[in-house]
């Protein structure tokens, strides 16, 4: 192998101002490169250029979104902040759930890598979000995976989906983390650009919170975990090794990271022992942008400068350049700030867990991040300019005329079934459609109950997890987004996603407490996409303010499109709720004979963006269902209080597919039939409308009057519509649907498509 030439040093950069540099190939604009030169007073070295290129990428700097994301802070009140221990800007949000316990959670994207290499892209997406949780001082306790793919029968979906599911399961299962929730959605717009979002939840005592900063002159910087290699270089922007290593003759490696969950497992245990021993001042995981991110963010958030010696970084490839070492996104690595007197003890803990660790630098009294390699300085930068003072773009925002055309194309013109036999056929068709069928083929590949604290997982509306084994205190987590609603009205659509996630958490009996989000959109250079983004952010922020639940953090993923075609705008919303005792959770579905079925909420003729319009007519148009967040709050409060009083025997929210789908799932999940009389409206509307703010609850006969009374006091519409029992679903005049027939339709779709 031809050795690398000597590194481009700061001294050489100052002496050769006119040397051409491949900044465009690294994703930097002309004005961005000019600004870097102005900051440094010279041209950047190769290593500095690599650092700025990855840290100023859309993924790391939020340069197109930060002007809009600021609205979250503007709308967060002091009352909303009361239980927040850490929020936006940290590795993950942290909330106080009571009894001295804190929970940290966050959702992030790994979309593009999962299209290129589905298994490793999804696996390292899980690994990355787990390390974000570790960096807060918590033990990771559960994961969830909101996934979106192209049409279920498309050849490329058959390539991508099995690998993604295997990657999520392979990494999470190996870590011993239960997968307690998520989504699997199919739509034409995701063909060529799947969305692989990963959520992780961690638990800790409130006093164990750790943050990412480097303070204390003389404190040491320790890199620990896996060795640094060539995998994942430029994963957040472009393949840096292609630019900086072209002259070596080295074979180009894929920009998708390679994960090792067993290394991460021992890294988790090692980190927890280090935290408990009080050996860590500050800590940062190495994810997107690798050492470039960890060193610049730690130094930027600290009270001094930092000096790093790249010769001390353990490598697994020979001849790596400084740019490659700094840009590598090799997995399972953490960077800690440690007091000098604690270094030996820190390294001893790492040896105990067989975790490789090396002192690579120290906190300095200056204001610069200085990085040496082979005795020469290759980086000398103000760290804030790398980590926190990147470009800020105010992209053009414009509502396209095509939005008016979309809204004008109402589903009212679509033919609707009317005869009872037609309604029966429509129910069966919907039940077996890819977006409504059973997800068991996917979720059976995940370990949902490892560690023994899972109280509910898919197909429940929300995952429920015990946090305190002594008191039973626990949490509920749900993620949601109907992207068709967001396409029709981004402001209302984002609020509908929030409302559904809150409702799913509330059906378990939990009190909604906090929100995280993963905002997946097309190119920010498209003014219409930026209008969608702006409206979705404002809708979500305003909705959280109205509900009193803060956004604690999240992720933005732009450039999700194939050619000129953007994905449907998909702001995935994750909601965390708290239960005083998970033993009082409300199970999903109908689990006993003889219970009354009560429908909470109003049903209106709202089919815009519905699953019925999508499945039967391949139609998207009109307006989404109306959202009433005050009504959603009253419903959530009613459910939590009724659950605490042990008044509910089962529950299921109404969302995609409407009442028909909710009844089918409640019957199949609980293993009980039902006999139902529809409300006095058009039977088709009653069955397939997707009006928001509705939940089915099963109630023992002796509790029905109290539930109806409580609903009336809460101003929540409530109607007793039937009873549970039998081996079939009987709905009004619709011919009965045997559970065996429904189960065959519901469970057969994904195995038939994916084997």
N, C-alpha and C positions, 0 to 999 in steps of 0.2 A: 504494500500500500504506500502511495506517495505521501510523505508527511506534510502536515499543514505548514504554510509559511508562518513567519513570526507574526504576532498579533499587531494590529494597528493600534498604536499607543496614543495617549493624549498629547504627548510631546510631538509625535509625528503629525497628528491631526492639526495642531497649531501651525506647523511648518509647511503644510501642504493644503492650503485653503481651497484650491481649485480642483482637487482630486475628485473625479466623478464618483457618485455613490448611488447604489441601486434602491433609492428610497421608494420609488413608485412600485417596484416589484414587492416591496414589503408593505404595501397598502397605505403609504403616506401620501398626502396631497402636496402639491408644490408649496402652498402657503404654510402647511404644517412643518415641512422641512425647513422653510425659511425661519419659522418661529423657533425651531430647535437651535438653529445657528445663532439666533439673537440671544436666546437664553444662555448658551454656552460661550458666546463671544468668539466662536470658531466653528469649523465643521465638526460634527460628531465622529468619534471613532466607530469602527464596525460594531463593537459591543454596545456602545451607547445608542447607535442607530437601531440595533435590534431591540434594546430595552424600550426606547420610545415607541417603536413601531407596534410592539405587542401591548404595551400599556396604554397607548393612545388608540388602540383598536376599539371598535364599537362595543365589543364584548366586555372589555375591561374599563373603559373610560366613560361609557354611557353618554358620549358626546352629542348624540342626536336626541337623547331622551331626558337628560337631567333637567332641562328647563321646564319640562312638563312634570317630571317626578317630584319637583319641589312642592307641587300642590298637595302632596300627601302630608308634608310637614305643616303646611299652612292650615290644613283642615283638621289636624290632630289637636284635640283640646287637652287641658291639664287633667281633666277627669279620665280621658282615654289613656293618658300616660301613667296613671297611678300604679298599675300593676306591671308596667313594662320595666324590665331591668336593663335591656339593651334593645336597640331598634335599628332603623335604617342607617346604613353605613358600616355596621359591624358584620362579621362573618355570617351571623344568623340572629334573628330576633329571640329575645328571652322574656318570658312572662312569669310572674309569681302566681302559682296555682293554690297557695295556701299550705298550712301546716309545715312551713319551712322548705317547701319544694318549689323548684323552678323547672320550667320546661322550655326548651329551645327548639325551634323548627324553622324550616326554610325549604323552598322548592326552586330548582334551577333547571336549565335546559342543557341537553347534549344532542341537539337535533342533527346538525350537519355531520358530525362524526358517526352517528348511528346510521345514516344513509350510506356512507362510504364503507364502513365495516360494522355491520349491525351488532354482532356479539360484543366486541370490545368497546364500541361506542356507547352501548347501553350499560355495560358492566362498569366502565370507568366513570360514567355519569353517576351511578350509584356510589362508587368509591369517593368521588369528589364531594358530593353533598354530605356524605358521612364525615369526611374530614372537616368540613365547615362546622358541623355540630361538635366534633371533638375539640376544635379550636376555641370553643366557648367554655370549655371545662366540663362538659357533660359526657355521660355515657350514652352513646346512641342506643335507642331502644326499639325503633321500628322504622320501616320505610314504606313508601307508597309510590305508585308510578302512573301518572296520567299520560296515556299514549294515544297518538293519532296517526292513522295510516291512510293511504289511498284506497280506492275501492277494494273490497274484500276479495273479489275474484280477479283482480289485476295480477299479471305475472310478477311485477316488481314487488307488490305487496307480499306475495308468497315467498319472495327472496328476503325481504326485510323483516317482516313480522316474526317469523320463527327465531331468527337470530337475536332480535331485540329482546323477546321474551326470555330466551335462554340466557342472555347476558344479564338481564335484571335478576332472574332467579339464581343463576350461577354465582354471581357475586354476593347478593344478599343472603342466600342460603348458606354460603360458606362462612359469612361473617356471623351467622347465628342471629340474624335480625328478622323478625316477622314482617311480612308484607301485608299490611292491614287495609289497603284501599287503593284507589286510583280509578282510572277510566280506560276503556278501549273504544275508540271512535273511528269510523271509516267515512271518508269523504273524498271526492274527486280532487279537491284542491290540494290535498296532502300527497298526491302521487308525485314522486320525485323529491318530496321534502317532508318526510315524516316528522312528527313532533315527539321527542322522547324527553319528557320532563320527569325529574326525580325529586321526591320529597323525603326528608329524614326528620325524625323527632328524637330529641335527647332529653334526659332527665338528670337533675343534680340538686343538691342542697343549695339554697340561695347564696350561702357564703362561698361556694366553690366557683363562682363566676370568674372567668378569665377573659381578657381583652387583648387585641392585637396592637401592641405598641412596644417601642424600644426606648427605655429610659434608663438613666443611671450610668454616668460615664465610667467606663472600665468594665461594664457588664459584658459577658461573652455571648456571642451568637453561635448557637449549636444547630447544625443540620443533622437530622436523624431520620431513620427509615431506610428506604431503598436507595440504591446507587442511582446516579444521574446518567442517563443514556441518551441515545439519539431518537428514541421513540417520542412522538408527540411534539416535536419541535415545530413551532409556529402554528400549533393547533388552533389558537384563537385568532389568527390572522392569515398568514401564509407560511409556506415551508421555508423558514429562514435558512436551513441547511442547504437548500437548493441554490440560494444566492451566495452565501458566505463560504460554502464548501464545494463549489462547482469545480474548482481547479484540482481537487484531491483525487478525482476518479472514484470516490466512494459511491457505492450504490445508494440511490435515494431511498430513504426509509419512509414508511407511511406516516402521515401527520396525525393519525389516530393513536391515542395512547394505548399501552398494553397494561392491563391490570393484573394484580396478584392479590386476591382477597385474603390469602393466608398470611401474607406479610402485613396487610392492613389489620387483621385480627390481633396479632401480637402488638402492633403499633397502638391500637386502642388501649389494650391493657397496660402497656408501658406508659402511655400518656396519663392514664388515670392514676397510676402509682406516683408518677412525677407530680401531678397536681396535689394529691393527698399528702405528699411529703413536703409540700411548700417549696419546691425547687424551681418553679417557673415564675418569672416576672411578667413576661409577655409571650404570646405564641401566635403563629400564623401557619395555616396549611399552605402547601404548594399545589395549586391547581392550575387554572389558566394563567399563562405567562411565567410559571415556574419561579425560579429564583429572582427574576426581574421583579415580579410582583411581591414576593415575600420580603425581600430586602428593602425595596423602595417604600412599601406600605408600612412596614415596621418602623423605618427611619422617619418617614413623614409624620406618623402619628406619635412619635416620641418627642423627647426634649433635647435632642442633640443630633449628632451626625452618626455615621457608621463607616467602619472600614472592613472590607471583606477580602480574603485571600483565596482566589479560585483554585490555587494549587492544593488547598486543603479539602476540596470537595471530592468525595469518593465517586469515581466514575466507573461505568461498566463498558465504555468504548474508548479505544485509544485515539489519540490525536484530535480530541475535540477542541474546537476553538472557543475563546471566551464567549462569543456570540451564541454558539450552540449550547454551552453550559448554562448560560443565563436564560435562554429561550426554551430549553427542554421542559416538557411537561410530563416527564416520567412520574409515575404514580407513587402513592404510599410514602410521601415525604412530608416532614414538618420542620418548622424553623422556630427555635425558642430563644428567648433572652434569659440569661442565667447569671446570677451573681458569681463573681470569681470564687468565693469560698464554697459555693455549692456545685462547682463544676465536677469535682471528683465523685460526689454523691450522685449527680445527674448521670454521669457516664456509667456508674456502677449499676444503676437501675436499668439502663439500656443494655448493659452486658447480661444482666439477669434475664431479660426477655429476648436476648439474642438479636437486638436491634442495633444496626450499625449507626454510630454517631461520631461526629467530628466537630471540633471547634473550628469555625471558618472565619471568625472575625470578632469585633467588639464594638460597643457603643463608644463614640468619641465626643469630645467637647465641642467639636466644630458644627457646621451646618451643612456639610456635604456628605454625599454617599460616594465613597472612594473604593474602587475595586482594583486589585492588583492581580497580575498573572505573570508567572516567570520573572518576578522582580520588576516588572514594568506596570505603570498605571494605565489601565485600559478603560476605566470609567471614572469620571469626576464630575458629578452632577448635583444640583439641588434636588433632594429626593421628592419634595412636594411637586415639582414640575413634572416628574415622571408619574407619580401615583395619584395626585389629587388636583393638579392644575393643568389638565390636558385641554384640548380644544372643546369649545362649547358652541354647538351649532343651533341656530334658530332656523330650522328647515322650513321651507314654504309649506303652509297648511291650507288646503283647499278642498272643499266638498265637491266631488266630481258630479257632473250631470248624470252619470250612470246611477248615482244613488237615487235620484228622483225616479228613474225608470224602474229601478228595483222595487221601490216602495209602492209605485203605482200598479205593479203587477200583482194584484191581490189574489189570494187563493180562493176567493169567493166564486170565481168563475169555474173552478174545477168541479167535475161531476162527483157527487157524494152518494154513497150507498144508502138505501132507505129500507129495503125489505129485510126482515129478520135474518133470512138465510144469507143475504149479502153482507150484513153486519158480522155474522159469524165467520164468513170467509175472510173478511177484512181483518178481524181479530187474529185469526190463525196466520195470515200472511205477515202481519206486523210482528207477531211473537217470534217468528223465525227469521226476521230480517237481521242483517249483520249488526246493526246498532242497538237492537233490543234483545237479541238472543242471549242465552247464558254465556258468561265469561269463564265458565269452569275450565275449559280447555287451556286458558291462559293461567288462571289463578291456581289451578292444581299443580302447576310447575313451581309455585312459590310455597315456601314454608310459612304458613300464616300463624302458627301457634308455638313456635320455638320460644324458649325461655319461660313459658307457662303463664304469661301475664296477659295474653290476648283474651279479651272478653267477647269481642265480636270482630269479624272481618268479612270481606266480600263473601256472599252477595248482600250483606247488610248495607243499609244506606250509609253508615259511617263506621270506621274502624274504632273500636273501643279498647283501651289498654289500661291495665292497672299500673299505677306508678308507685304507690305506697302499699306494700303487702300487709302492713300492720292495720291500717285504717281502711283500706280499700279505695282510697282516693285515686282517681284516674282521669283520663282524658278521652275525648272523641275527636276524630279527625276526618274531614271529608274534602275532596277536591271536585270542582265542577266548572264547566263552561259549555254552553250551547253556542258554538261559533256562528251558527246560522242566525240566531237572534242578534249577535253582535254585528254581523254584516248588515242586517236590516236597520239597526239603530245602535251604533256603538255605545252611546251613553246609557241607554236603557238596557242594552244587552249585557254590559258589564255589571250593572246592578242586578239583573236577573241571575247572572252567574253567582254573585255574592249571596243573593237571596236563597238560591237553591242549596249552596254549601251550608249556609246557616241553618236552613230547614233540615238538611240531612243530619247535621250534628244534633239539632233539637229533637229529632225523632228518637234518638237514643236516650233522651232525658238529660242531656248535657246543656250547660249554659254557655253559649258562644262567648269567647274571650278575646281572640286575636285572629289576625288575617296575615297570610303571606300570599304572594302572587308570582306567576311566571307569565310575562306579557310577550306572546309570540305573534309577530307581525311580519309583513313583507318589507320591501325596501324603504328606508326612511327618505330616500331621494325622490320618492313618488309623493307628491303633495296630498293625494287622496289617502294614502296609507298613513301619513302623518296626521291627517284629520281624524282617521279612525283611531289612531293611537291617543291623540289628545283627548278626544271625546270619551274613550274608554277609561283613561286615567281619571278624568274629572268625574265620570259617573261612579267609578269605584270609590274614589276618595270621598265624594259627597255621600255615597251610600254608607260607607263606614262611619262617617261623622254622624249620620242620622241614627244608625244602629248603636253607636257608642263603642264600636270595636275597632282598635287601631290596626293599621298596616305596620307590621314589625320588620318587614324586609321583603326581598324578592329578587327578581331577575328580569332583564329585558333581552329578548332574542329577536334581532332584526334580520333582514335579508332572507326570510323564509319564503322563497319563491323559485319557480322553475321558469327560466327565461323571463318573459314579461308577466307571467301569471303568478300573482301572490296567493298565498294560502288565505283561507277565511281568517279574519282577525280573531285570535284565540287567546284572550286574557284568562288563563287558568287561575282560579281563586281557591286557595286552601284556607279552611277555617278550623281553628282549634277551640274545643269546648272543654269544660271541666265538670266532672261528676264527683260529688262528695263520697260516693260509694258505688263502685261499678256493679255491685250486686243488685243495685236498684235500676240498672239500665233497662230500657224497654227493648225486648227482642223484635227482630224484623219478621213480619208476616203473621199469618194466622196459624197458631200452634195448638188451639183447643177447639173442640166442638162446642157449639151453643153460645159463643160470644156474640154480642151485638157488633155490627160494623157501623161506625160513625164516620161520615165524611165531613171534615173540617175545611172551611173555605168556600168561596163562590166559584161557580163554573160559568164562563161566558163563551161566546162564539169567537174563539181565538185560535186560528189555524196557521197564521203567518209564521214561517220558519219551522213548522211542526214536523215531527217524524212522519206523520201520515202523508203530508204533502211531498216529503222527500222520497219516501219508500214507494208510494203508489204512483206519483206523477212526476218524479224527478224535478220538482218545482221548488224554487226559492224566490219568494217575493212577498210583498205586503208589509204589514207591521207586526212586530213581535207582541207577545202578551203584555198587557199593562203590568207595571210593577208598583206595588204599594208597600213601601218599606215599613211604614207604621203598622200596617196590618201584619206584615211578616214578624215584626218584633212582638206584637201581641200574641201571635200564634206560637212563637218560640217560647215565650214566657209561660203560656198555658201548658205547653207540652212538658216543660221542665218541672213545673209545680205539680202537674198531674202524675208525672213519673215518680216524683219524690213521695207523693201520697199513695203510691202503689195502686193507682186507678186504671192503668193501661196494661192490657195483656199482650199487645202487639202494635206495631205501627209501620207505616210505609209512606214515603212522600210521593206526590204525583208530579211527574216531570215528563220526560220524553215518552210519547205514546199515550199520555193521559190516563184517565181512569181505567180504561181497558187493560193497559199494560200493568198498572199498579195492582189491579185485582189478580191478574194472572200470576205476577211475581209473588204477591202475598200468599196465594194459594200454594204455589209450587215450593217456595222457600219454607213455608210452615207445614206443608204436607196435609192441608185441610182444604176441602171444597168450600163453596159459599153460594148462598142464594141472595140475590140483590135486586132491588127495585130501583130503577133509574130515577133521578130527579125529574120533575115535570117540565122538561125541555126537550128539544129535538134529540132523539136517542143517539144520533151520530155525534152531535156536539157533546152530549153528556159523556160519550165513550172516548172521543179522540181529541177534544180540546186540550190545549196545554196551558190553560190559565194557571198563573202562579199562585202561591200562598195556600196550597191545598195539601192535606195529609189524611190518609186513612188510618183510623185507630180501631183496634179490637178491644171491646170493653165487656167485662163480666156483667150479666144482667143486673145484678144488685148495685152496680156502680153507674149505670147509664144515666140516671136522673142527675146524679152529682156532676158527671162530666158535662152534660148538656147545660146545667146551671152555671158551672164554671165558665163554659164557652160563652154563654150569654153575658155574664159579668165582664168577660174580657173583650166583648164585642167581636167575637169570632163566629161567623156563621157555622152552624152545625146541624146535621141532619142524619138521623138513623136510617140507613138504607138497606140493611139486611142482617143475616146471621151466618156464622161459620158452621161448617160441617158437611159431611158427605164426600163423595168421590168425584164431584164435577163442579164446574163453575156455571151457575145458572143466572143469567142477567136478563131481567125483564122478559120480553117476548123472543129474545134470541135463542135459537135451539141450544140445548145444553152442550157444554164443552167438557168432556171427560178429562180429568187431570192427566191420565195416561196419554191422551192425544195432545194436550198442551205441552206435556213434558217432552214428547218426541219432537215436536216442532221447535221448542225452546232450546233443547240441548243438542240437537243434531247439526246445527249450522256450521259452527267453527270446526268441529272434527271433520266434517265433510270437505271443508275448504282447505284445511291445513294438516289433515292426517292425524 
